Amino acid sequence: MDLDLEAKKVLLRKIPHGLFICGVREGDEVNGFTASWVTQGSFDPPLVVMAVRAEGSSHGIIQRTKLFSLNFLKSDQKDLAAVFFKPQTALGGRFESAPFEFGDLGLPILDNAIGAIECELIGEVVHGDHTVFVGEVKTATLKNDVQPLNLSSTGWTYGG
Ligand SMILES: Cc1cc2nc3c(=O)[nH]c(=O)nc-3n(C[C@H](O)[C@H](O)[C@H](O)COP(=O)(O)O)c2cc1C
């Protein structure tokens, strides 16, 4: 049976997504990128699932360190999301636009966002152009409990 590629694209783009800044750190190197393929995967233990582009610079850092943070963007932070998906001159340069501190697990937590979680990697599915990472939520920092930024409000697409 042939896959209807147009129907597949239209349908997959209807999956609702939020927008997050995923933070990683390896030694002195810190990086962050915009992620939308994120969802919760378990209540107990609390798990999150995130798909990361296999060719991106953060992918290997997550595999090696087995750690990542997720910063939850506010509804008015579209410009910041754009900073974190555009190419950068040097690893970590995007954080010049966004002050941060390190959380208890040593991962970047933005000063100005809804909040952030830090996760330990407990599993991965390495198949295709993105790797599906499963992380257990180890810390949670709530800064401003306001409306989140949703992909549908931006006019951008990532999916299909
Ligand atoms: C709207 C939007 C959503 C994105 N969502 C993801 C995502 O869920 N996972 C991912 O790996 N990349 C995603 N990206 C692409 C990354 O943000 C982009 O490839 C980034 O440059 C990767 O940074 P890095 O190579 O420094 O890790 C998205 C891009 C856009 C425009």
The ligand as an SDF file (V2000), in Angstrom:
LIG
                    3D

 31 33  0  0  0  0  0  0  0  0999 V2000
    9.4500   25.9290   14.4350 C   0  0  0  0  0  0  0  0  0  0  0  0
   10.6550   25.0580   14.5930 C   0  0  0  0  0  0  0  0  0  0  0  0
   10.6110   23.9450   15.4150 C   0  0  0  0  0  0  0  0  0  0  0  0
   11.7210   23.1060   15.5690 C   0  0  0  0  0  0  0  0  0  0  0  0
   11.6260   21.9940   16.3360 N   0  0  0  0  0  0  0  0  0  0  0  0
   12.7010   21.1770   16.4220 C   0  0  0  0  0  0  0  0  0  0  0  0
   12.6330   19.9660   17.1790 C   0  0  0  0  0  0  0  0  0  0  0  0
   11.6220   19.6320   17.7850 O   0  0  0  0  0  0  0  0  0  0  0  0
   13.7390   19.1820   17.2120 N   0  0  0  0  0  0  0  0  0  0  0  0
   14.9030   19.5180   16.5620 C   0  0  0  0  0  0  0  0  0  0  0  0
   15.8910   18.7700   16.6410 O   0  0  0  0  0  0  0  0  0  0  0  0
   14.9900   20.6540   15.8500 N   0  0  0  0  0  0  0  0  0  0  0  0
   13.9240   21.4670   15.7640 C   0  0  0  0  0  0  0  0  0  0  0  0
   14.0110   22.6100   15.0480 N   0  0  0  0  0  0  0  0  0  0  0  0
   15.2830   22.9030   14.3470 C   0  0  0  0  0  0  0  0  0  0  0  0
   16.3830   23.3910   15.3020 C   0  0  0  0  0  0  0  0  0  0  0  0
   15.9360   24.4560   16.1280 O   0  0  0  0  0  0  0  0  0  0  0  0
   17.5890   23.8480   14.4570 C   0  0  0  0  0  0  0  0  0  0  0  0
   17.9780   22.7790   13.6000 O   0  0  0  0  0  0  0  0  0  0  0  0
   18.7550   24.2940   15.2860 C   0  0  0  0  0  0  0  0  0  0  0  0
   19.6440   25.0080   14.4440 O   0  0  0  0  0  0  0  0  0  0  0  0
   19.5220   23.1510   15.9360 C   0  0  0  0  0  0  0  0  0  0  0  0
   20.5830   23.7140   16.6840 O   0  0  0  0  0  0  0  0  0  0  0  0
   21.9270   22.9290   17.0050 P   0  0  0  0  0  0  0  0  0  0  0  0
   22.4530   22.3820   15.6960 O   0  0  0  0  0  0  0  0  0  0  0  0
   22.8270   24.0130   17.5900 O   0  0  0  0  0  0  0  0  0  0  0  0
   21.6160   21.8490   17.9930 O   0  0  0  0  0  0  0  0  0  0  0  0
   12.9170   23.4220   14.8780 C   0  0  0  0  0  0  0  0  0  0  0  0
   12.9710   24.5510   14.0360 C   0  0  0  0  0  0  0  0  0  0  0  0
   11.8500   25.3380   13.8820 C   0  0  0  0  0  0  0  0  0  0  0  0
   11.9000   26.5210   12.9510 C   0  0  0  0  0  0  0  0  0  0  0  0
  1  2  1  0
  2  3  1  0
  2 30  2  0
  3  4  2  0
  4  5  1  0
  4 28  1  0
  5  6  2  0
  6  7  1  0
  6 13  1  0
  7  8  2  0
  7  9  1  0
  9 10  1  0
 10 11  2  0
 10 12  1  0
 12 13  2  0
 13 14  1  0
 14 15  1  0
 14 28  1  0
 15 16  1  0
 16 17  1  0
 16 18  1  0
 18 19  1  0
 18 20  1  0
 20 21  1  0
 20 22  1  0
 22 23  1  0
 23 24  1  0
 24 25  2  0
 24 26  1  0
 24 27  1  0
 28 29  2  0
 29 30  1  0
 30 31  1  0
M  END
$$$$
